[in-house]
Amino acid sequence: MSSLTETLVDKILAVQFDQLPAAAIDMAKQVTLDGIAVMLAGATEPLGLGRIVTQYVKECGANPQASVVAGGFKTSMTNAAFANGTMAHALDFDNTWYPLNHPTSPTLPAVLASAEHKACSGKHIIESLVAAFEVQARLRMAATGLETGSGFHKPGTTGQFGAVTAASRMLKLNRQQTLMAFGLAGSRAGSMSLNTGTMTKSSHSGHAARMGVECAQLAQMGWSAHADIFGPKGFFDTFLFGKAEPQRLVEHFGAPFRMVDPGVGFKKHPSNYFTHRPIDAALALKQNHPFTPEQIEHIHIRFPRFDYVNRPQPETGLDGKFSVQYTTVIALLDGEISVDSFNNERRFAPDVVSLLAKTKLEVDDTIPTDFDQMHCEVSLTLSDGRTITQRVKKLTGWVGLPLTREERMKKFHTCARRVLSQSEADAIITFIEDLDHHNDITELMRLVRQ
């Protein structure tokens, strides 16, 4: 009788491009394009995160196997996966889905690094991404004790296993080697949500990507590990103290693929997803009602009990990505949320400091904390006596309410133009939308490397 981990590995190895539904192939291309976009923009993170991680891996020195996005050089597969994974999560602009998880930032960097060095085809990339996404989704569903916003951060736990899935498929590991890679990955998993608001949070995705590649490489060389990492005393018992439903890891695997149903959420704003409803409410108020920032006497936000994003005075611009109060204020003042909304200059600008002092978040325990079910309200009290309120429940870009292709292309170009020319950005789009017809990704990585 097969163990739970053996059953999972058999399902992973059974994922083949020729048997994938067209919707899964299309979504794999979408997440690749979105992932590369946020890596490019992440290289320009206002506090210097991209610069630091790029400098770090360059100084490490290594065989030139894979490209560092926007770095202008190659390094080892593991170093490239680390740098690119960190930059993919640097802006909190990478996609997510339900249950909440970051499926792209730990996995796509591992795929790209392996694919570039091993000259893998676009079809191989697509099937590896689909398998990696599915493992993360099923593991996230099984790990019922993995809380959102506290304890272990998901990219370093469920994302770690997505990364090792991706790398194992890219390096064409056999069944036994894949079991060993998963066992080793279990001892590489872990990250602390306490580091949210700092550069370290982004490195959770980078570390997962790097360890995914390393675990697959070592397993391919003959490294040993426990063969049933999801069995007794394994991942579920160690990380979640048994608060899990392990069989959900393999139940309905690929039937349908989770990246198709319910789908993937593509972010419109470069900040924590829980801030997006208040942002949309603030933007709607600004668009639909005539007022000036000077007229605002009080901002009142009704929000579910979720301390993770209740940060009335964020310490830095980066910390502001995780503050409902700050993101609401910026949306009201600037009429948009951009990468540069989160630099220290904007965070401590006089108009922001003044309006933050007038902002109150009310925790409403009647509002569901489940991301798919929650809503929020933003109310403004104005000096002319008006009180205007906007409630937001449905969130465009979230699973079930996908962004249009035009909206996704707008996001891509907004990110890419921070590093590339228009023609270079267009060439990347053309390449990725035809990914399954390319025998290798040499040209793609040349474009993103510069």
VOPAGU-2260 file (C-alpha; in pm, 1 decimal, decimal comma):
REM VOPAGU-2260
SITE   aa  ch    i         X         Y         Z
SITE  MET   A    0       0,0       0,0       0,0
SITE  SER   A    1     138,9     339,2     -99,5
SITE  SER   A    2     206,2     603,5     164,2
SITE  LEU   A    3      44,6     946,1     140,1
SITE  THR   A    4     365,6    1099,1       6,3
SITE  GLU   A    5     406,5     821,1    -250,9
SITE  THR   A    6      49,7     877,9    -368,4
SITE  LEU   A    7     119,1    1249,4    -402,9
SITE  VAL   A    8     443,3    1194,8    -594,3
SITE  ASP   A    9     268,8     954,7    -832,4
SITE  LYS   A   10       8,1    1220,4    -905,9
SITE  ILE   A   11     278,9    1483,0    -958,9
SITE  LEU   A   12     467,0    1264,0   -1205,3
SITE  ALA   A   13     143,1    1190,6   -1392,8
SITE  VAL   A   14      94,9    1556,8   -1489,8
SITE  GLN   A   15     178,0    1573,2   -1860,9
SITE  PHE   A   16     142,6    1864,3   -2100,5
SITE  ASP   A   17     -51,6    1668,6   -2364,3
SITE  GLN   A   18    -321,8    1587,2   -2108,8
SITE  LEU   A   19    -361,2    1937,9   -1964,6
SITE  PRO   A   20    -682,9    2129,5   -2030,1
SITE  ALA   A   21    -642,1    2439,6   -2245,0
SITE  ALA   A   22    -749,4    2656,6   -1950,4
SITE  ALA   A   23    -457,2    2528,2   -1738,8
SITE  ILE   A   24    -208,7    2595,0   -2018,5
SITE  ASP   A   25    -343,5    2946,9   -2060,6
SITE  MET   A   26    -330,9    3014,9   -1685,3
SITE  ALA   A   27      27,9    2888,9   -1665,7
SITE  LYS   A   28     119,8    3147,8   -1928,7
SITE  GLN   A   29     -69,0    3419,2   -1740,1
SITE  VAL   A   30     106,8    3348,8   -1411,1
SITE  THR   A   31     444,0    3336,4   -1587,8
SITE  LEU   A   32     387,3    3679,4   -1739,7
SITE  ASP   A   33     258,7    3823,8   -1413,0
SITE  GLY   A   34     543,8    3665,5   -1218,1
SITE  ILE   A   35     810,1    3810,6   -1446,2
SITE  ALA   A   36     638,2    4150,7   -1428,0
SITE  VAL   A   37     656,1    4165,3   -1048,7
SITE  MET   A   38    1018,1    4040,7   -1050,0
SITE  LEU   A   39    1112,6    4327,3   -1281,2
SITE  ALA   A   40     933,2    4579,3   -1062,9
SITE  GLY   A   41    1063,2    4411,4    -747,3
SITE  ALA   A   42    1416,8    4485,0    -862,8
SITE  THR   A   43    1328,7    4853,3    -813,7
SITE  GLU   A   44    1168,7    4819,0    -467,1
SITE  PRO   A   45    1197,4    5169,6    -313,7
SITE  LEU   A   46    1395,5    5077,1      -1,3
SITE  GLY   A   47    1658,1    4888,5    -201,7
SITE  LEU   A   48    1557,5    4527,5    -146,1
SITE  GLY   A   49    1620,7    4432,0    -509,1
SITE  ARG   A   50    1956,8    4605,7    -510,9
SITE  ILE   A   51    2069,0    4430,4    -193,2
SITE  VAL   A   52    1967,3    4078,7    -293,8
SITE  THR   A   53    2118,8    4124,2    -640,7
SITE  GLN   A   54    2444,3    4250,6    -492,3
SITE  TYR   A   55    2447,3    3963,9    -244,0
SITE  VAL   A   56    2418,3    3685,1    -501,1
SITE  LYS   A   57    2666,9    3859,0    -729,9
SITE  GLU   A   58    2925,3    3872,1    -452,3
SITE  CYS   A   59    2864,0    3505,1    -372,9
SITE  GLY   A   60    3009,6    3412,3    -709,0
SITE  ALA   A   61    2904,2    3094,0    -885,3
SITE  ASN   A   62    2893,2    2913,8   -1216,4
SITE  PRO   A   63    2686,8    3123,6   -1462,1
SITE  GLN   A   64    2389,2    2890,3   -1498,5
SITE  ALA   A   65    2080,9    3111,8   -1471,5
SITE  SER   A   66    1988,0    3479,0   -1501,0
SITE  VAL   A   67    1916,7    3726,3   -1225,0
SITE  VAL   A   68    1620,3    3934,6   -1338,4
SITE  ALA   A   69    1725,5    4294,7   -1408,0
SITE  GLY   A   70    2070,1    4205,3   -1275,2
SITE  GLY   A   71    2265,6    4188,2   -1598,1
SITE  PHE   A   72    2445,3    3866,6   -1503,0
SITE  LYS   A   73    2408,9    3493,5   -1445,5
SITE  THR   A   74    2478,8    3294,1   -1132,3
SITE  SER   A   75    2403,5    2942,5   -1008,0
SITE  MET   A   76    2052,8    2801,8   -1035,3
SITE  THR   A   77    2009,3    2822,7    -658,3
SITE  ASN   A   78    2134,4    3181,3    -634,2
SITE  ALA   A   79    1918,2    3293,6    -925,8
SITE  ALA   A   80    1612,5    3125,4    -776,5
SITE  PHE   A   81    1676,7    3299,1    -444,4
SITE  ALA   A   82    1723,3    3646,6    -592,9
SITE  ASN   A   83    1432,6    3621,6    -835,6
SITE  GLY   A   84    1199,9    3466,9    -578,3
SITE  THR   A   85    1278,4    3744,5    -333,2
SITE  MET   A   86    1215,6    4011,6    -596,7
SITE  ALA   A   87     892,7    3836,9    -701,7
SITE  HIS   A   88     753,1    3893,3    -352,0
SITE  ALA   A   89     929,9    4222,6    -279,7
SITE  LEU   A   90     628,7    4440,9    -360,0
SITE  ASP   A   91     358,1    4201,0    -240,1
SITE  PHE   A   92     229,9    4237,3    -596,2
SITE  ASP   A   93     252,0    3865,0    -680,9
SITE  ASN   A   94     -66,8    3670,0    -728,8
SITE  THR   A   95    -252,2    3465,8    -471,2
SITE  TRP   A   96    -561,5    3248,3    -449,9
SITE  TYR   A   97    -800,6    3063,7    -219,2
SITE  PRO   A   98    -720,7    2942,0      42,3
SITE  LEU   A   99    -470,1    3225,4      68,6
SITE  ASN   A  100    -125,2    3139,1     -56,8
SITE  HIS   A  101     137,5    3288,5    -288,6
SITE  PRO   A  102     167,1    3025,8    -562,3
SITE  THR   A  103     400,3    3200,2    -809,4
SITE  SER   A  104     682,8    3368,5    -616,7
SITE  PRO   A  105     825,5    3044,6    -465,3
SITE  THR   A  106     777,7    2832,7    -780,1
SITE  LEU   A  107     830,6    3031,0   -1101,0
SITE  PRO   A  108    1186,5    3136,0   -1004,9
SITE  ALA   A  109    1277,1    2771,3    -945,4
SITE  VAL   A  110    1126,9    2678,5   -1281,6
SITE  LEU   A  111    1302,0    2955,9   -1475,1
SITE  ALA   A  112    1642,0    2889,1   -1319,4
SITE  SER   A  113    1620,4    2517,0   -1394,2
SITE  ALA   A  114    1476,5    2567,4   -1740,9
SITE  GLU   A  115    1744,4    2813,8   -1846,0
SITE  HIS   A  116    2035,2    2597,6   -1733,1
SITE  LYS   A  117    1891,3    2270,7   -1858,8
SITE  ALA   A  118    1751,8    2415,3   -2185,3
SITE  CYS   A  119    1399,7    2291,6   -2112,9
SITE  SER   A  120    1104,7    2345,5   -2345,6
SITE  GLY   A  121     807,0    2570,0   -2286,3
SITE  LYS   A  122     581,9    2264,8   -2259,7
SITE  HIS   A  123     801,0    2128,3   -1981,1
SITE  ILE   A  124     780,3    2463,0   -1800,3
SITE  ILE   A  125     401,7    2467,2   -1824,6
SITE  GLU   A  126     347,8    2116,0   -1692,9
SITE  SER   A  127     590,7    2180,5   -1406,2
SITE  LEU   A  128     410,4    2501,0   -1308,2
SITE  VAL   A  129      71,0    2332,6   -1317,8
SITE  ALA   A  130     197,4    2050,2   -1095,4
SITE  ALA   A  131     363,9    2293,4    -853,5
SITE  PHE   A  132      53,1    2508,7    -822,7
SITE  GLU   A  133    -160,0    2202,7    -760,9
SITE  VAL   A  134      65,0    2076,9    -480,6
SITE  GLN   A  135      57,1    2414,5    -307,1
SITE  ALA   A  136    -319,4    2436,3    -338,4
SITE  ARG   A  137    -389,9    2086,7    -209,2
SITE  LEU   A  138    -136,5    2124,8      72,8
SITE  ARG   A  139    -286,6    2459,8     171,5
SITE  MET   A  140    -630,2    2296,5     186,2
SITE  ALA   A  141    -495,7    2006,2     391,5
SITE  ALA   A  142    -303,3    2230,1     632,1
SITE  THR   A  143    -614,4    2353,6     811,0
SITE  GLY   A  144    -410,7    2467,4    1111,8
SITE  LEU   A  145    -197,5    2707,1     905,4
SITE  GLU   A  146    -331,8    3045,8    1011,2
SITE  THR   A  147    -330,9    3352,8     792,4
SITE  GLY   A  148    -122,6    3639,2     927,3
SITE  SER   A  149      41,6    3460,0    1218,8
SITE  GLY   A  150     278,6    3174,4    1289,0
SITE  PHE   A  151     440,4    3033,7     977,2
SITE  HIS   A  152     427,6    3238,5     657,7
SITE  LYS   A  153     288,0    3035,6     367,5
SITE  PRO   A  154     562,4    3082,4     102,9
SITE  GLY   A  155     813,2    2920,6     336,6
SITE  THR   A  156     585,8    2627,5     417,3
SITE  THR   A  157     334,0    2532,9     148,2
SITE  GLY   A  158     535,1    2738,3    -102,6
SITE  GLN   A  159     846,2    2536,6     -21,9
SITE  PHE   A  160     675,2    2220,9    -143,3
SITE  GLY   A  161     550,3    2396,6    -454,3
SITE  ALA   A  162     909,8    2491,7    -530,0
SITE  VAL   A  163    1044,1    2140,3    -480,7
SITE  THR   A  164     764,3    2007,2    -700,8
SITE  ALA   A  165     861,7    2252,3    -973,4
SITE  ALA   A  166    1233,7    2178,3    -951,3
SITE  SER   A  167    1183,6    1801,9    -933,4
SITE  ARG   A  168     975,5    1809,9   -1249,8
SITE  MET   A  169    1216,9    2045,1   -1427,0
SITE  LEU   A  170    1516,1    1824,3   -1345,6
SITE  LYS   A  171    1318,3    1512,0   -1444,8
SITE  LEU   A  172    1361,0    1328,7   -1115,1
SITE  ASN   A  173    1227,4     974,2   -1094,6
SITE  ARG   A  174     984,6     855,0    -827,3
SITE  GLN   A  175    1243,7     767,0    -563,1
SITE  GLN   A  176    1444,3    1083,4    -621,7
SITE  THR   A  177    1128,8    1293,3    -591,9
SITE  LEU   A  178    1042,3    1127,0    -261,5
SITE  MET   A  179    1389,1    1213,5    -134,0
SITE  ALA   A  180    1358,1    1573,5    -257,8
SITE  PHE   A  181    1030,0    1610,6     -68,6
SITE  GLY   A  182    1179,2    1459,3     246,3
SITE  LEU   A  183    1470,1    1702,6     231,3
SITE  ALA   A  184    1232,9    1993,0     162,2
SITE  GLY   A  185    1054,4    1914,8     485,6
SITE  SER   A  186    1371,7    2006,8     673,5
SITE  ARG   A  187    1407,7    2326,5     470,7
SITE  ALA   A  188    1052,3    2452,6     534,4
SITE  GLY   A  189     967,2    2735,7     769,0
SITE  SER   A  190     924,9    3112,5     784,2
SITE  MET   A  191     782,2    3353,8    1040,5
SITE  SER   A  192     494,6    3591,8     971,3
SITE  LEU   A  193     640,7    3811,6    1245,1
SITE  ASN   A  194     876,7    3948,6     978,1
SITE  THR   A  195     590,0    4098,9     778,2
SITE  GLY   A  196     665,3    4461,7     699,3
SITE  THR   A  197    1038,2    4397,4     660,4
SITE  MET   A  198    1260,8    4282,9     373,7
SITE  THR   A  199    1280,4    3939,5     531,8
SITE  LYS   A  200     920,8    3857,0     439,0
SITE  SER   A  201    1009,5    3871,7      69,2
SITE  SER   A  202    1304,4    3639,3     122,9
SITE  HIS   A  203    1064,5    3364,5     232,5
SITE  SER   A  204     967,0    3315,7    -132,1
SITE  GLY   A  205    1328,9    3344,6    -241,8
SITE  HIS   A  206    1445,4    3090,9      14,6
SITE  ALA   A  207    1169,3    2849,0     -86,4
SITE  ALA   A  208    1264,3    2878,0    -453,3
SITE  ARG   A  209    1633,3    2828,2    -375,2
SITE  MET   A  210    1569,1    2530,5    -149,6
SITE  GLY   A  211    1336,1    2375,1    -404,8
SITE  VAL   A  212    1619,7    2371,4    -657,4
SITE  GLU   A  213    1876,9    2257,5    -401,7
SITE  CYS   A  214    1661,0    1972,6    -274,2
SITE  ALA   A  215    1596,0    1848,2    -626,6
SITE  GLN   A  216    1964,5    1870,2    -720,0
SITE  LEU   A  217    2080,1    1683,2    -410,6
SITE  ALA   A  218    1813,9    1414,8    -453,0
SITE  GLN   A  219    1923,8    1367,5    -812,3
SITE  MET   A  220    2279,2    1309,0    -685,9
SITE  GLY   A  221    2165,5    1041,1    -442,5
SITE  TRP   A  222    2087,7    1235,9    -123,9
SITE  SER   A  223    1870,3    1048,7     126,1
SITE  ALA   A  224    1574,2    1171,4     329,3
SITE  HIS   A  225    1259,5    1033,5     488,7
SITE  ALA   A  226    1034,1     886,3     221,7
SITE  ASP   A  227     701,9     988,0     380,9
SITE  ILE   A  228     732,7    1352,7     480,0
SITE  PHE   A  229     353,2    1387,8     495,0
SITE  GLY   A  230     304,9    1074,9     703,6
SITE  PRO   A  231     313,7    1027,3    1083,9
SITE  LYS   A  232     548,3    1270,8    1265,8
SITE  GLY   A  233     603,1    1452,9     936,0
SITE  PHE   A  234     501,6    1795,6     810,7
SITE  PHE   A  235     145,8    1801,4     945,3
SITE  ASP   A  236     239,1    1682,6    1294,2
SITE  THR   A  237     554,1    1895,8    1321,0
SITE  PHE   A  238     426,0    2226,8    1187,6
SITE  LEU   A  239      56,1    2202,8    1268,2
SITE  PHE   A  240      48,6    1967,8    1568,5
SITE  GLY   A  241    -191,4    1744,3    1378,7
SITE  LYS   A  242    -438,3    2025,2    1293,5
SITE  ALA   A  243    -476,8    1906,3     938,1
SITE  GLU   A  244    -675,4    1688,7     701,5
SITE  PRO   A  245    -389,3    1506,0     525,9
SITE  GLN   A  246    -603,3    1321,0     270,4
SITE  ARG   A  247    -702,3    1651,9     113,6
SITE  LEU   A  248    -346,5    1664,5     -16,8
SITE  VAL   A  249    -430,5    1401,7    -278,5
SITE  GLU   A  250    -810,6    1402,3    -300,4
SITE  HIS   A  251    -934,1    1532,6    -637,0
SITE  PHE   A  252    -576,7    1619,6    -736,0
SITE  GLY   A  253    -602,4    1782,7   -1077,7
SITE  ALA   A  254    -975,5    1718,8   -1100,0
SITE  PRO   A  255   -1004,3    2004,1   -1161,4
SITE  PHE   A  256    -670,1    2179,5   -1135,1
SITE  ARG   A  257    -701,1    2454,2    -875,0
SITE  MET   A  258    -534,4    2709,9   -1102,2
SITE  VAL   A  259    -840,9    2669,4   -1327,0
SITE  ASP   A  260   -1114,5    2623,3   -1067,4
SITE  PRO   A  261   -1149,8    2834,5    -858,2
SITE  GLY   A  262    -862,4    3008,0   -1042,1
SITE  VAL   A  263    -585,6    3252,3    -953,1
SITE  GLY   A  264    -617,6    3601,8    -810,0
SITE  PHE   A  265    -414,6    3872,1    -984,6
SITE  LYS   A  266    -347,0    4177,1    -770,2
SITE  LYS   A  267    -432,2    4526,3    -890,7
SITE  HIS   A  268    -233,7    4701,4    -618,8
SITE  PRO   A  269     122,9    4633,8    -489,4
SITE  SER   A  270      24,3    4572,5    -127,3
SITE  ASN   A  271    -111,6    4302,4     100,5
SITE  TYR   A  272    -435,3    4160,7     -38,6
SITE  PHE   A  273    -632,7    4244,3     276,7
SITE  THR   A  274    -573,0    4614,1     206,1
SITE  HIS   A  275    -729,2    4596,0    -140,4
SITE  ARG   A  276   -1093,4    4630,7     -40,0
SITE  PRO   A  277   -1029,4    4946,9     165,9
SITE  ILE   A  278    -817,5    5079,6    -122,7
SITE  ASP   A  279   -1098,9    5017,5    -370,5
SITE  ALA   A  280   -1347,1    5181,1    -135,3
SITE  ALA   A  281   -1126,0    5489,0    -100,9
SITE  LEU   A  282   -1070,0    5511,1    -476,2
SITE  ALA   A  283   -1445,2    5489,1    -538,2
SITE  LEU   A  284   -1510,1    5767,0    -286,1
SITE  LYS   A  285   -1251,3    5987,6    -452,4
SITE  GLN   A  286   -1392,6    5921,3    -797,9
SITE  ASN   A  287   -1761,7    5954,4    -716,1
SITE  HIS   A  288   -1771,6    6242,6    -467,5
SITE  PRO   A  289   -1629,1    6594,5    -494,4
SITE  PHE   A  290   -1399,9    6677,1    -201,1
SITE  THR   A  291   -1043,8    6783,4    -130,0
SITE  PRO   A  292    -803,7    6621,6     119,4
SITE  GLU   A  293    -823,8    6941,7     327,9
SITE  GLN   A  294   -1198,0    6884,2     375,3
SITE  ILE   A  295   -1147,8    6543,0     538,9
SITE  GLU   A  296   -1201,4    6570,9     912,9
SITE  HIS   A  297   -1219,3    6200,9     992,1
SITE  ILE   A  298   -1169,2    5866,1     817,2
SITE  HIS   A  299   -1351,0    5568,8     963,7
SITE  ILE   A  300   -1277,3    5216,4     841,3
SITE  ARG   A  301   -1493,8    4918,7     940,7
SITE  PHE   A  302   -1289,4    4602,6     901,3
SITE  PRO   A  303   -1289,1    4238,9    1022,6
SITE  ARG   A  304   -1069,3    4133,8    1310,2
SITE  PHE   A  305    -737,7    4084,2    1139,4
SITE  ASP   A  306    -450,1    4236,8    1335,5
SITE  TYR   A  307    -202,0    4152,1    1059,4
SITE  VAL   A  308    -295,6    4470,0     867,3
SITE  ASN   A  309    -407,0    4690,5    1156,6
SITE  ARG   A  310    -102,3    4920,4    1158,1
SITE  PRO   A  311    -205,9    5277,5    1239,1
SITE  GLN   A  312     150,8    5413,1    1219,7
SITE  PRO   A  313     365,3    5197,2     987,2
SITE  GLU   A  314     733,2    5229,2    1067,1
SITE  THR   A  315     849,2    5248,1     704,6
SITE  GLY   A  316     704,7    5275,3     356,9
SITE  LEU   A  317     753,1    4900,8     320,4
SITE  ASP   A  318     560,7    4844,4     642,4
SITE  GLY   A  319     282,8    5054,0     489,5
SITE  LYS   A  320     205,0    4771,4     246,5
SITE  PHE   A  321      50,0    4590,4     540,7
SITE  SER   A  322    -141,9    4884,1     688,1
SITE  VAL   A  323    -511,0    4928,2     608,1
SITE  GLN   A  324    -488,7    5280,8     746,0
SITE  TYR   A  325    -190,8    5386,1     535,2
SITE  THR   A  326    -311,6    5234,1     207,3
SITE  THR   A  327    -654,8    5394,4     252,8
SITE  VAL   A  328    -495,4    5734,1     312,7
SITE  ILE   A  329    -268,8    5704,8       8,0
SITE  ALA   A  330    -562,6    5604,6    -212,9
SITE  LEU   A  331    -759,3    5907,7     -92,9
SITE  LEU   A  332    -467,6    6146,4    -142,0
SITE  ASP   A  333    -313,6    6018,4    -465,4
SITE  GLY   A  334    -601,8    5844,0    -638,8
SITE  GLU   A  335    -384,3    5539,3    -702,3
SITE  ILE   A  336    -157,3    5287,2    -533,6
SITE  SER   A  337     179,1    5244,4    -702,9
SITE  VAL   A  338     518,2    5093,9    -624,8
SITE  ASP   A  339     635,4    5438,6    -516,2
SITE  SER   A  340     347,9    5473,3    -268,5
SITE  PHE   A  341     564,4    5271,1     -31,8
SITE  ASN   A  342     887,8    5464,8     -12,1
SITE  ASN   A  343     980,4    5643,0     308,9
SITE  GLU   A  344     947,6    5985,5     148,9
SITE  ARG   A  345     577,3    5928,6      78,9
SITE  ARG   A  346     518,1    5756,7     412,7
SITE  PHE   A  347     642,0    6058,1     611,2
SITE  ALA   A  348     515,0    6334,5     381,8
SITE  PRO   A  349     316,7    6600,8     574,9
SITE  ASP   A  350     -16,4    6529,3     402,7
SITE  VAL   A  351      11,5    6157,4     485,0
SITE  VAL   A  352     110,3    6219,0     848,2
SITE  SER   A  353    -179,0    6463,2     887,7
SITE  LEU   A  354    -442,5    6232,7     740,6
SITE  LEU   A  355    -319,6    5923,6     926,8
SITE  ALA   A  356    -383,3    6111,0    1249,9
SITE  LYS   A  357    -748,3    6146,8    1143,3
SITE  THR   A  358    -790,0    5778,3    1056,8
SITE  LYS   A  359    -951,9    5518,4    1278,8
SITE  LEU   A  360    -997,5    5148,4    1209,6
SITE  GLU   A  361   -1296,1    4989,5    1384,3
SITE  VAL   A  362   -1278,3    4612,5    1423,4
SITE  ASP   A  363   -1621,4    4467,2    1348,5
SITE  ASP   A  364   -1654,5    4108,1    1464,7
SITE  THR   A  365   -1971,4    4060,9    1261,3
SITE  ILE   A  366   -1766,7    4075,7     939,1
SITE  PRO   A  367   -1626,5    3734,8     834,8
SITE  THR   A  368   -1248,7    3705,8     848,2
SITE  ASP   A  369   -1248,6    3460,1     557,3
SITE  PHE   A  370   -1094,8    3653,1     266,3
SITE  ASP   A  371   -1352,0    3522,4      19,5
SITE  GLN   A  372   -1646,1    3632,3     235,3
SITE  MET   A  373   -1531,6    3953,0     402,1
SITE  HIS   A  374   -1623,2    4312,4     324,8
SITE  CYS   A  375   -1521,4    4654,2     452,2
SITE  GLU   A  376   -1653,7    5009,7     470,0
SITE  VAL   A  377   -1471,4    5339,8     445,6
SITE  SER   A  378   -1653,0    5652,4     566,9
SITE  LEU   A  379   -1535,8    6012,6     540,1
SITE  THR   A  380   -1660,7    6296,5     757,6
SITE  LEU   A  381   -1611,9    6621,1     568,4
SITE  SER   A  382   -1588,9    6981,4     687,0
SITE  ASP   A  383   -1903,0    7076,8     492,2
SITE  GLY   A  384   -2110,3    6841,2     708,5
SITE  ARG   A  385   -2130,0    6550,0     466,3
SITE  THR   A  386   -2055,8    6189,8     560,5
SITE  ILE   A  387   -1990,6    5965,6     261,2
SITE  THR   A  388   -1949,2    5590,1     279,7
SITE  GLN   A  389   -1836,8    5317,9      40,9
SITE  ARG   A  390   -1871,0    4945,5     106,9
SITE  VAL   A  391   -1669,5    4689,7     -92,0
SITE  LYS   A  392   -1722,5    4314,5     -89,2
SITE  LYS   A  393   -1645,9    4193,3    -440,5
SITE  LEU   A  394   -1285,2    4240,8    -542,7
SITE  THR   A  395   -1199,7    4241,5    -911,5
SITE  GLY   A  396    -892,5    4034,3    -985,1
SITE  TRP   A  397    -985,5    3788,3    -711,6
SITE  VAL   A  398   -1075,3    3429,3    -801,3
SITE  GLY   A  399   -1406,9    3425,4    -984,0
SITE  LEU   A  400   -1370,5    3790,3   -1090,1
SITE  PRO   A  401   -1059,3    3780,3   -1311,9
SITE  LEU   A  402    -888,1    4083,3   -1455,3
SITE  THR   A  403    -939,1    4132,3   -1826,2
SITE  ARG   A  404    -646,9    4076,8   -2058,8
SITE  GLU   A  405    -628,2    4453,5   -2104,0
SITE  GLU   A  406    -603,0    4502,1   -1726,6
SITE  ARG   A  407    -334,4    4233,3   -1698,8
SITE  MET   A  408    -135,2    4389,9   -1981,1
SITE  LYS   A  409    -160,8    4730,0   -1814,3
SITE  LYS   A  410     -17,3    4582,0   -1494,9
SITE  PHE   A  411     261,4    4410,0   -1687,0
SITE  HIS   A  412     367,8    4727,5   -1865,7
SITE  THR   A  413     345,4    4932,7   -1544,8
SITE  CYS   A  414     591,9    4691,0   -1384,3
SITE  ALA   A  415     815,2    4626,2   -1684,3
SITE  ARG   A  416     865,1    4990,0   -1781,2
SITE  ARG   A  417    1059,1    5043,5   -1459,0
SITE  VAL   A  418    1338,6    4836,3   -1614,7
SITE  LEU   A  419    1273,7    4768,4   -1985,2
SITE  SER   A  420    1188,5    4954,5   -2303,2
SITE  GLN   A  421     844,5    4924,0   -2462,4
SITE  SER   A  422     979,0    4698,4   -2737,8
SITE  GLU   A  423    1151,7    4468,9   -2488,4
SITE  ALA   A  424     833,7    4443,1   -2281,5
SITE  ASP   A  425     630,7    4363,5   -2592,6
SITE  ALA   A  426     880,4    4094,4   -2691,2
SITE  ILE   A  427     839,0    3925,4   -2351,0
SITE  ILE   A  428     461,0    3920,5   -2390,1
SITE  THR   A  429     488,1    3768,4   -2737,7
SITE  PHE   A  430     730,9    3501,9   -2614,9
SITE  ILE   A  431     526,1    3395,6   -2312,4
SITE  GLU   A  432     191,8    3388,8   -2491,2
SITE  ASP   A  433     353,8    3141,9   -2732,2
SITE  LEU   A  434     551,2    2962,2   -2460,7
SITE  ASP   A  435     442,6    2609,9   -2552,1
SITE  HIS   A  436     597,6    2647,9   -2895,6
SITE  HIS   A  437     949,3    2734,5   -2773,2
SITE  ASN   A  438    1218,9    2469,3   -2731,1
SITE  ASP   A  439    1412,3    2674,0   -2473,9
SITE  ILE   A  440    1388,3    3010,1   -2296,9
SITE  THR   A  441    1727,3    3155,5   -2383,3
SITE  GLU   A  442    1580,2    3461,8   -2553,9
SITE  LEU   A  443    1325,3    3523,6   -2276,7
SITE  MET   A  444    1593,8    3522,0   -2006,9
SITE  ARG   A  445    1816,0    3747,7   -2213,7
SITE  LEU   A  446    1534,0    4001,2   -2222,1
SITE  VAL   A  447    1460,6    3988,8   -1848,2
SITE  ARG   A  448    1825,1    3971,4   -1739,1
SITE  GLN   A  449    1931,5    4318,4   -1861,6
